[in-house]
Amino acid sequence: MFVVPTISKQKKLKNCSRFEMTDYCDLVIASVDRLDVEGNVEAYQDIAAVLRGLEMGAQARILSVVDYADTRSLAGIREDELRSIGSRTEYNYICFEQKANPLKFLQDAAKSLFNKSAPKENESDGIHIDLFRELRRMNPRALEEDDVVRLFVTEGTTLESSRSGITNGKEWMGFVRLYRPSWLDVELETLASVKTYLPAGSQISLTLTKKSSVGMEFDIKRRLSQAKQSNDLNVVDRAGDLAAIESDLQKSSTCVFNAEFIVKVVSSSKEALARDLASTVKWLRPLGDATIETFGKVNALLASQPGGVQGESFGLLELETREYLPIFSYSKPEVARAETSLGFHRRDGSITYFDLFDRERSSNNIIINGNTGSGKSVLANLLTSALISDPKVDIVKIDVGGSYRKECELANGLECSFDISEPSRLDPLRAIPLEGVEQGHLSIVVDLVETLLLDGEEKSLLRSERAQLEEQIELIIRSGCREMVALLRKLELPERNAVISRWTEGVLKNTFLGTPRNLANKNYLYYNFKDLQNATSPDYVRAIFASVIAELNLRLSSADKAGRKIALIIDESPFFVEHSRRFFKLTTANFRKFGHITILISQQFSDFEGVTESGTPDLGILNNSMVRFIHNTEGRVEEFAEKLQLDIQGLQKIESLYRARDYREVLLQTEHETKVLQVRLTPEEYLKVSSSREDNEKINNLRTTVPGLKLEEALKCLSVQ
């Protein structure tokens, strides 16, 4: 049994808390936001500079507690599923400590350090101004009761130490100490990655004190000598950096620190603690050499507590300090901004939210790429589930595989299929209002009719023919014509009469015949092109697809005025791009303009590339779709990176994506960020969004075996097998 210092006095200030401990240590501490390593890297470059404000004798402590998340904070449409799967979070703190009488530094810190209004130039020296400014960016706040319980040993707590660890009678604690930093370069993401593997309840404590440049210069000389004698080429390469640092030290242009890095591991039993300590040592290897504290576990406990005296330490250069700060993570604190926000896991187990309609983005159009089996269809269906939950969104889904009948039934949608021998029941002109015809309406109809009039290998009409077509269509539409067949018959284009007759009287006459479908109260339309995938008439397939897309484009302005959004989702996009690239590009541009959304799914981004009339690459579809879910690279990596504007870190993330059966990872790229998402699903949720033939056959077989079984009931039954 032993004694641990406890709180004797505490005071809650505006943006921090001040504590006096029973061992006469004064400290100011604030809870701060964790910082996302996949966010704005430039902001991270300033973090190490915060520590320059430390005065000799003062101690800074950075604490990070990894634990299970409070499920009460979950929200969005996957709230129940996320709660079932579970998630993790982090609690981060910055603390400044001083034994006995606090120095002016601590007094200033308690009063001004976390004050959001910057101090005036003459109220503090430049060092403190930098310190205050940087810490304000971390959103500091006073500790709540949960924070105090998490960090401090409460008065009256009895702790006992044994060979296995330290226990309070309810749980066991052990400690792993990093006693030597890695010789190799440690990246900003290294520690963030390490934290994803630490057991829940683990606490990392990094204490830093200023070290004299004379002492550090001696350490540098020793490390430089060892590096030059090493057989490891990576270590030898480091020698050049160390030589430069030695020069900086002599010029007094860099800071050096004594650092103590301790991980406290908390487990439910002695046996679990032994396993968790061993795994922690393994996960810390990228940071350097670590050891499990045995005889020194009590000292490690005291040193890892806020206010504890720094014990065994190692030297850290200023440029190395940032990589050992446990405040960096794969996430930042997030809350769902809307009921339809879609929650995903990050690599650290925390939850991030994705909003399909985000006003901060210039385009919400999405492209999903991925090889067969990568999970792109599951992801697309998960996105669709968010759209289905929004009553103000009308969804149109198109594919050639017939894979979305299950989703259509769950959404109480309408499935539309086509056969050249039957009337299609399509007529896009009915989407044009009788009054208030806009130039955009006319352009869409012209594009549609031009698609019908092309013959053989033609890619476009002559400019003179296009001008003549535009003039005639404007007159016909403004006269009140709202039937496609009637419009075609009124066209006076002698050189195209034979082609026109195919659509009005010939083998393709069913393309625009039949009573239009009743779409009232149907927010989900599924156009199933399965029967047309191997159709003998490619002209018919092209016309049907162009008509569907034209009708959607004609509805955009009226939907916008009615406060509704349209979501167009196209699977197996190359099939449709091949038949109507013009309409693809037009659609992504229009949907972007009016704030609607397209989701295009394909194995390769190159499927959306075209060629302009001048022979240059046409990246219009890609440029109109600034949200990308990337499952893998394709072709030459250099060209792929240039096309998608990915840096080396982005490429490395793609190569490191996890692709196993339990969950998949995908790289999300937007205008503002690039980050890895984990698609973790419950069994029932997976069956809902899976498009695989095997899964759909299981569901259909069960419903055949049990007549009258509803789809939702079948999904529940299969999910508990």
DODO-468087 format. One record per residue (C-alpha): x, y, z; residue in three letters. Coordinates in steps of 0.1 Angstrom, whole numbers, padded with zeros to 4 digits, always signed. Example, Ala and Ser with C-alpha at 12.3 -4.5 7.8 and 13.67 -1.06 7.14 Angstrom:
<rs>
+0123-0045+0078ala/+0137-0011+0071ser/
</rs>
This chain:
<rs>
+0000+0000+0000met/+0013+0035-0008phe/+0001+0071-0010val/-0006+0090-0042val/-0009+0128-0041pro/-0045+0140-0043thr/-0063+0173-0049ile/-0062+0197-0020ser/-0078+0227-0037lys/-0093+0233-0071gln/-0107+0262-0090lys/-0126+0263-0123lys/-0116+0292-0144leu/-0131+0304-0177lys/-0112+0281-0200asn/-0091+0259-0177cys/-0089+0246-0142ser/-0063+0252-0115arg/-0054+0226-0089phe/-0032+0225-0058glu/-0021+0190-0049met/-0013+0175-0015thr/+0024+0174-0024asp/+0025+0212-0029tyr/+0024+0211-0067cys/+0004+0238-0085asp/-0009+0231-0120leu/-0032+0246-0146val/-0049+0221-0169ile/-0074+0223-0197ala/-0093+0197-0218ser/-0085+0203-0255val/-0096+0190-0288asp/-0077+0162-0304arg/-0061+0172-0337leu/-0068+0153-0370asp/-0036+0142-0387val/-0055+0138-0420glu/-0068+0174-0417gly/-0048+0207-0422asn/-0012+0196-0418val/+0000+0233-0419glu/-0017+0239-0386ala/+0002+0211-0370tyr/+0035+0227-0378gln/+0029+0253-0351asp/+0022+0228-0323ile/+0058+0222-0313ala/+0063+0260-0311ala/+0038+0260-0282val/+0064+0244-0260leu/+0089+0272-0266arg/+0071+0292-0239gly/+0082+0268-0212leu/+0105+0284-0186glu/+0133+0265-0170met/+0119+0246-0141gly/+0083+0245-0154ala/+0069+0212-0167gln/+0044+0206-0195ala/+0023+0175-0196arg/+0002+0163-0226ile/-0023+0135-0217leu/-0044+0114-0239ser/-0069+0088-0227val/-0083+0063-0252val/-0116+0048-0241asp/-0150+0036-0253tyr/-0172+0064-0265ala/-0203+0075-0248asp/-0231+0062-0270thr/-0254+0090-0260arg/-0234+0113-0283ser/-0242+0092-0314leu/-0267+0106-0340ala/-0276+0104-0376gly/-0295+0077-0395ile/-0271+0049-0384arg/-0274+0058-0347glu/-0286+0024-0336asp/-0262+0005-0358glu/-0232+0025-0346leu/-0243+0020-0310arg/-0244-0018-0316ser/-0210-0019-0333ile/-0194+0003-0307gly/-0169+0031-0311ser/-0139+0047-0293arg/-0130+0082-0284thr/-0101+0102-0269glu/-0099+0127-0241tyr/-0069+0151-0244asn/-0055+0175-0219tyr/-0026+0200-0217ile/-0012+0207-0182cys/+0015+0231-0169phe/+0030+0222-0135glu/+0053+0237-0110gln/+0064+0226-0076lys/+0061+0248-0045ala/+0056+0285-0052asn/+0043+0290-0088pro/+0064+0311-0110leu/+0050+0340-0129lys/+0046+0317-0158phe/+0020+0297-0140leu/+0002+0327-0127gln/+0000+0341-0162asp/-0012+0308-0175ala/-0040+0305-0150ala/-0052+0340-0158lys/-0045+0343-0195ser/-0033+0311-0211leu/-0067+0299-0222phe/-0084+0333-0225asn/-0097+0336-0260lys/-0089+0372-0263ser/-0053+0376-0273ala/-0031+0396-0248pro/-0018+0429-0259lys/+0018+0432-0270glu/+0029+0450-0239asn/+0013+0426-0214glu/+0036+0396-0221ser/+0068+0388-0239asp/+0068+0374-0274gly/+0073+0338-0262ile/+0041+0339-0242his/+0021+0355-0270ile/+0030+0327-0293asp/+0021+0301-0266leu/-0013+0317-0258phe/-0022+0320-0295arg/-0014+0284-0304glu/-0032+0269-0274leu/-0064+0289-0282arg/-0066+0270-0314arg/-0071+0238-0294met/-0104+0250-0280asn/-0093+0247-0243pro/-0120+0244-0216arg/-0122+0238-0179ala/-0123+0203-0166leu/-0157+0187-0159glu/-0163+0162-0131glu/-0158+0132-0154asp/-0124+0147-0164asp/-0113+0150-0128val/-0123+0114-0121val/-0105+0102-0152arg/-0072+0120-0144leu/-0067+0121-0106phe/-0067+0096-0079val/-0095+0105-0055thr/-0089+0110-0018glu/-0095+0078+0001gly/-0086+0054-0027thr/-0065+0025-0016thr/-0039+0012-0040leu/-0019-0019-0037glu/+0012-0029-0057ser/+0021-0065-0065ser/+0043-0083-0090arg/+0014-0083-0114ser/+0005-0046-0113gly/-0013-0020-0092ile/-0049-0025-0082thr/-0076-0005-0065asn/-0097-0036-0059gly/-0118-0031-0091lys/-0092-0030-0119glu/-0056-0035-0125trp/-0030-0010-0138met/+0003-0015-0154gly/+0028+0008-0171phe/+0049+0007-0203val/+0077+0032-0206arg/+0093+0044-0238leu/+0129+0047-0228tyr/+0146+0055-0262arg/+0131+0072-0293pro/+0134+0056-0327ser/+0165+0061-0347trp/+0143+0062-0378leu/+0121+0091-0388asp/+0088+0091-0369val/+0059+0105-0389glu/+0030+0126-0376leu/+0007+0096-0382glu/+0029+0071-0363thr/+0016+0078-0328leu/-0020+0083-0341ala/-0017+0048-0356ser/-0003+0033-0324val/-0032+0047-0304lys/-0057+0028-0325thr/-0043-0005-0312tyr/-0040+0004-0275leu/-0065-0012-0251pro/-0095+0009-0242ala/-0088+0029-0210gly/-0051+0034-0218ser/-0036+0067-0209gln/-0005+0083-0225ile/+0014+0108-0205ser/+0042+0129-0221leu/+0060+0153-0198thr/+0084+0179-0212leu/+0109+0201-0195thr/+0134+0224-0211lys/+0169+0210-0213lys/+0201+0231-0214ser/+0216+0232-0249ser/+0250+0221-0234val/+0235+0188-0222gly/+0217+0182-0254met/+0247+0190-0275glu/+0265+0162-0257phe/+0236+0138-0265asp/+0237+0149-0302ile/+0274+0142-0305lys/+0269+0108-0290arg/+0239+0100-0313arg/+0258+0113-0343leu/+0288+0091-0335ser/+0266+0060-0332gln/+0247+0068-0364ala/+0279+0071-0384lys/+0290+0037-0372gln/+0257+0019-0379ser/+0252-0006-0406asn/+0216+0005-0411asp/+0214+0028-0441leu/+0183+0046-0427asn/+0202+0053-0395val/+0232+0065-0415val/+0209+0089-0435asp/+0198+0103-0402arg/+0234+0114-0395ala/+0231+0143-0419gly/+0200+0156-0400asp/+0218+0153-0367leu/+0248+0172-0380ala/+0226+0200-0391ala/+0209+0200-0357ile/+0242+0202-0339glu/+0250+0233-0359ser/+0216+0248-0349asp/+0223+0241-0313leu/+0256+0260-0315gln/+0237+0289-0329lys/+0210+0286-0302ser/+0183+0284-0329ser/+0165+0253-0316thr/+0151+0240-0283cys/+0157+0207-0266val/+0136+0189-0241phe/+0137+0162-0215asn/+0108+0139-0223ala/+0091+0111-0203glu/+0067+0089-0222phe/+0045+0065-0202ile/+0015+0045-0212val/-0008+0034-0183lys/-0028+0003-0192val/-0060-0005-0173val/-0075-0040-0174ser/-0101-0060-0157ser/-0078-0088-0144ser/-0042-0097-0138lys/-0043-0121-0168glu/-0058-0095-0191ala/-0033-0069-0179leu/-0003-0091-0188ala/-0017-0096-0223arg/-0024-0059-0228asp/+0010-0048-0215leu/+0027-0072-0239ala/+0007-0059-0269ser/+0013-0023-0259thr/+0051-0028-0260val/+0047-0043-0295lys/+0025-0014-0308trp/+0050+0012-0295leu/+0079-0002-0315arg/+0075+0023-0344pro/+0081+0051-0318leu/+0113+0035-0302gly/+0123+0010-0275asp/+0098+0003-0248ala/+0097-0018-0216thr/+0071-0030-0191ile/+0077-0014-0157glu/+0081-0040-0130thr/+0100-0027-0100phe/+0093+0008-0111gly/+0056+0006-0115lys/+0048+0028-0085val/+0072+0055-0097asn/+0056+0052-0131ala/+0022+0058-0116leu/+0033+0088-0097leu/+0051+0102-0128ala/+0022+0097-0151ser/-0003+0116-0128gln/-0009+0153-0134pro/+0016+0171-0111gly/+0039+0141-0109gly/+0076+0146-0110val/+0094+0137-0142gln/+0114+0106-0138gly/+0134+0086-0164glu/+0136+0108-0195ser/+0152+0109-0229phe/+0162+0139-0250gly/+0139+0152-0277leu/+0148+0178-0303leu/+0123+0205-0310glu/+0117+0191-0345leu/+0111+0156-0330glu/+0087+0167-0302thr/+0057+0171-0324arg/+0057+0134-0335glu/+0055+0123-0299tyr/+0026+0145-0288leu/-0003+0122-0280pro/-0028+0149-0290ile/-0028+0139-0326phe/-0053+0114-0338ser/-0071+0101-0369tyr/-0101+0121-0360ser/-0114+0153-0345lys/-0145+0158-0323pro/-0176+0157-0346glu/-0213+0159-0342val/-0240+0150-0367ala/-0252+0182-0384arg/-0284+0167-0396ala/-0307+0138-0389glu/-0296+0123-0422thr/-0259+0125-0414ser/-0242+0092-0422leu/-0218+0079-0396gly/-0186+0060-0404phe/-0158+0048-0382his/-0123+0063-0385arg/-0091+0043-0380arg/-0090+0052-0343asp/-0125+0038-0338gly/-0141+0072-0335ser/-0171+0083-0355ile/-0171+0108-0383thr/-0202+0121-0401tyr/-0207+0126-0438phe/-0235+0148-0452asp/-0244+0141-0488leu/-0258+0177-0491phe/-0231+0199-0477asp/-0233+0237-0485arg/-0196+0241-0479glu/-0188+0220-0509arg/-0190+0235-0544ser/-0202+0202-0557ser/-0219+0173-0539asn/-0216+0149-0569asn/-0199+0117-0560ile/-0178+0091-0579ile/-0171+0057-0563ile/-0144+0035-0579asn/-0133+0001-0570gly/-0124-0033-0584asn/-0149-0062-0582thr/-0155-0071-0546gly/-0140-0039-0532ser/-0173-0029-0515gly/-0182+0000-0538lys/-0218-0012-0542ser/-0223-0017-0505val/-0210+0018-0499leu/-0232+0032-0526ala/-0262+0016-0510asn/-0253+0029-0476leu/-0252+0064-0491leu/-0286+0057-0507thr/-0300+0047-0473ser/-0292+0082-0460ala/-0310+0097-0490leu/-0340+0075-0485ile/-0343+0087-0449ser/-0347+0123-0462asp/-0384+0129-0472pro/-0373+0159-0493lys/-0351+0139-0516val/-0363+0121-0548asp/-0341+0092-0557ile/-0335+0078-0592val/-0314+0046-0594lys/-0302+0031-0627ile/-0283-0001-0633asp/-0279-0030-0657val/-0277-0059-0633gly/-0311-0059-0616gly/-0294-0057-0583ser/-0316-0032-0565tyr/-0350-0048-0564arg/-0345-0055-0527lys/-0337-0019-0520glu/-0366-0007-0541cys/-0390-0028-0521glu/-0376-0016-0488leu/-0380+0020-0500ala/-0415+0013-0513asn/-0403+0025-0546gly/-0413+0019-0582leu/-0393-0004-0605glu/-0393+0004-0643cys/-0380-0021-0669ser/-0380-0019-0706phe/-0386-0041-0737asp/-0384-0029-0772ile/-0416-0047-0781ser/-0436-0028-0754glu/-0443+0009-0749pro/-0417+0024-0726ser/-0442+0048-0710arg/-0415+0075-0711leu/-0420+0110-0723asp/-0395+0135-0709pro/-0413+0165-0725leu/-0440+0162-0698arg/-0415+0175-0673ala/-0415+0209-0690ile/-0439+0234-0674pro/-0466+0248-0697leu/-0455+0283-0687glu/-0421+0297-0679gly/-0402+0277-0704val/-0365+0284-0698glu/-0335+0283-0722gln/-0321+0254-0702gly/-0352+0233-0709his/-0348+0239-0746leu/-0311+0230-0746ser/-0319+0196-0729ile/-0345+0188-0755val/-0322+0197-0783val/-0295+0174-0769asp/-0320+0146-0765leu/-0333+0150-0801val/-0297+0152-0815glu/-0290+0119-0798thr/-0319+0103-0817leu/-0310+0118-0850leu/-0274+0106-0851leu/-0268+0079-0877asp/-0241+0053-0878gly/-0208+0065-0864glu/-0219+0101-0861glu/-0209+0118-0828lys/-0227+0151-0834ser/-0248+0170-0859leu/-0232+0196-0882leu/-0233+0231-0867arg/-0258+0242-0893ser/-0281+0213-0886glu/-0278+0219-0848arg/-0287+0256-0853ala/-0317+0246-0874gln/-0328+0220-0848leu/-0326+0246-0820glu/-0347+0271-0839glu/-0375+0245-0847gln/-0376+0230-0812ile/-0380+0264-0795glu/-0410+0271-0817leu/-0426+0237-0811ile/-0421+0237-0773ile/-0432+0273-0769arg/-0464+0265-0789ser/-0473+0241-0761gly/-0462+0207-0775cys/-0454+0183-0746arg/-0453+0149-0764glu/-0421+0135-0779met/-0436+0117-0808val/-0456+0149-0818ala/-0424+0170-0816leu/-0405+0146-0838leu/-0433+0146-0864arg/-0433+0184-0866lys/-0395+0186-0873leu/-0387+0197-0909glu/-0353+0182-0915leu/-0355+0165-0949pro/-0321+0149-0947glu/-0331+0133-0914arg/-0366+0121-0923asn/-0356+0085-0925ala/-0341+0085-0891val/-0370+0104-0876ile/-0395+0079-0890ser/-0377+0051-0871arg/-0388+0068-0838trp/-0423+0077-0849thr/-0435+0048-0870glu/-0407+0022-0874gly/-0391-0005-0851val/-0383+0021-0824leu/-0417+0037-0822lys/-0423+0022-0787asn/-0395+0044-0773thr/-0419+0072-0765phe/-0453+0055-0764leu/-0476+0044-0736gly/-0493+0061-0707thr/-0467+0078-0684pro/-0463+0061-0651arg/-0480+0075-0620asn/-0451+0087-0599leu/-0472+0103-0572ala/-0459+0096-0537asn/-0429+0077-0551lys/-0396+0091-0539asn/-0377+0061-0552tyr/-0375+0052-0589leu/-0355+0022-0600tyr/-0348+0020-0638tyr/-0337-0016-0643asn/-0318-0020-0676phe/-0311-0057-0671lys/-0331-0068-0701asp/-0314-0042-0723leu/-0278-0051-0715gln/-0276-0074-0745asn/-0302-0056-0766ala/-0299-0060-0804thr/-0306-0023-0809ser/-0280-0001-0793pro/-0300+0029-0806asp/-0330+0019-0785tyr/-0308+0015-0754val/-0292+0049-0760arg/-0326+0066-0765ala/-0341+0051-0734ile/-0312+0061-0712phe/-0310+0096-0728ala/-0348+0100-0722ser/-0345+0091-0685val/-0316+0115-0680ile/-0333+0143-0700ala/-0364+0140-0679glu/-0344+0143-0647leu/-0326+0174-0660asn/-0359+0190-0670leu/-0372+0185-0635arg/-0342+0202-0618leu/-0354+0238-0618ser/-0389+0230-0607ser/-0376+0207-0580ala/-0353+0234-0568asp/-0383+0259-0566lys/-0403+0233-0546ala/-0375+0229-0521gly/-0368+0193-0532arg/-0335+0176-0540lys/-0329+0149-0567ile/-0304+0122-0563ala/-0293+0102-0594leu/-0274+0070-0587ile/-0260+0050-0616ile/-0243+0017-0611asp/-0221+0001-0639glu/-0217+0036-0652ser/-0194+0027-0682pro/-0223+0009-0699phe/-0243+0042-0699phe/-0213+0065-0706val/-0206+0045-0737glu/-0241+0051-0749his/-0245+0087-0739ser/-0213+0105-0728arg/-0228+0139-0737arg/-0258+0135-0713phe/-0235+0123-0685phe/-0214+0155-0687lys/-0245+0177-0690leu/-0262+0160-0661thr/-0232+0163-0637thr/-0229+0200-0646ala/-0267+0207-0641asn/-0269+0187-0609phe/-0239+0207-0596arg/-0254+0240-0607lys/-0288+0234-0589phe/-0274+0218-0558gly/-0286+0182-0565his/-0264+0151-0564ile/-0252+0124-0587thr/-0235+0092-0575ile/-0216+0074-0603leu/-0202+0039-0596ile/-0175+0023-0617ser/-0144+0002-0615gln/-0122+0030-0629gln/-0122+0068-0629phe/-0108+0066-0665ser/-0143+0054-0675asp/-0155+0090-0671phe/-0127+0105-0693glu/-0135+0117-0728gly/-0119+0135-0757val/-0128+0170-0769thr/-0132+0179-0805glu/-0097+0192-0805ser/-0083+0159-0792gly/-0075+0170-0756thr/-0087+0150-0726pro/-0122+0159-0715asp/-0124+0156-0677leu/-0157+0174-0674gly/-0175+0146-0655ile/-0146+0143-0630leu/-0144+0180-0625asn/-0181+0182-0618asn/-0178+0154-0592ser/-0155+0167-0565met/-0164+0140-0539val/-0146+0108-0545arg/-0147+0075-0526phe/-0115+0057-0537ile/-0110+0020-0532his/-0078+0015-0552asn/-0055+0032-0577thr/-0056+0023-0614glu/-0032+0025-0644gly/+0000+0044-0639arg/+0001+0057-0604val/+0017+0090-0614glu/-0011+0098-0639glu/-0037+0086-0614phe/-0024+0110-0587ala/-0022+0139-0611glu/-0057+0133-0624lys/-0072+0132-0589leu/-0048+0157-0574gln/-0035+0133-0548leu/-0003+0138-0529asp/+0021+0110-0518ile/+0003+0107-0485gln/-0030+0101-0503gly/-0015+0074-0524leu/+0000+0057-0494gln/-0034+0057-0477lys/-0050+0040-0507ile/-0023+0013-0507glu/-0028+0007-0470ser/-0066+0003-0471leu/-0080-0027-0452tyr/-0099-0051-0475arg/-0111-0081-0454ala/-0145-0096-0448arg/-0152-0080-0414asp/-0150-0045-0428tyr/-0136-0024-0456arg/-0118+0009-0458glu/-0121+0036-0484val/-0104+0069-0490leu/-0128+0099-0490leu/-0115+0129-0510gln/-0133+0162-0510thr/-0123+0198-0518glu/-0115+0203-0481his/-0101+0170-0468glu/-0088+0135-0475thr/-0093+0108-0449lys/-0098+0071-0445val/-0132+0058-0436leu/-0141+0023-0423gln/-0173+0008-0434val/-0184-0013-0405arg/-0219-0028-0406leu/-0242-0049-0384thr/-0252-0082-0400pro/-0287-0070-0407glu/-0275-0037-0421glu/-0251-0056-0444tyr/-0279-0078-0458leu/-0299-0046-0465lys/-0272-0029-0485val/-0255-0059-0501ser/-0260-0063-0539ser/-0243-0096-0542ser/-0262-0124-0560arg/-0254-0148-0532glu/-0269-0127-0505asp/-0300-0119-0526asn/-0305-0156-0534glu/-0304-0164-0496lys/-0332-0138-0490ile/-0353-0150-0520asn/-0350-0187-0510asn/-0361-0179-0475leu/-0391-0160-0486arg/-0400-0188-0511thr/-0397-0213-0482thr/-0419-0192-0459val/-0447-0177-0480pro/-0459-0143-0468gly/-0426-0135-0451leu/-0419-0098-0454lys/-0385-0086-0466leu/-0377-0069-0433glu/-0386-0101-0414glu/-0363-0122-0438ala/-0334-0098-0432leu/-0338-0101-0394lys/-0340-0139-0396cys/-0308-0142-0417leu/-0289-0117-0397ser/-0291-0138-0365val/-0278-0170-0381gln/
</rs>
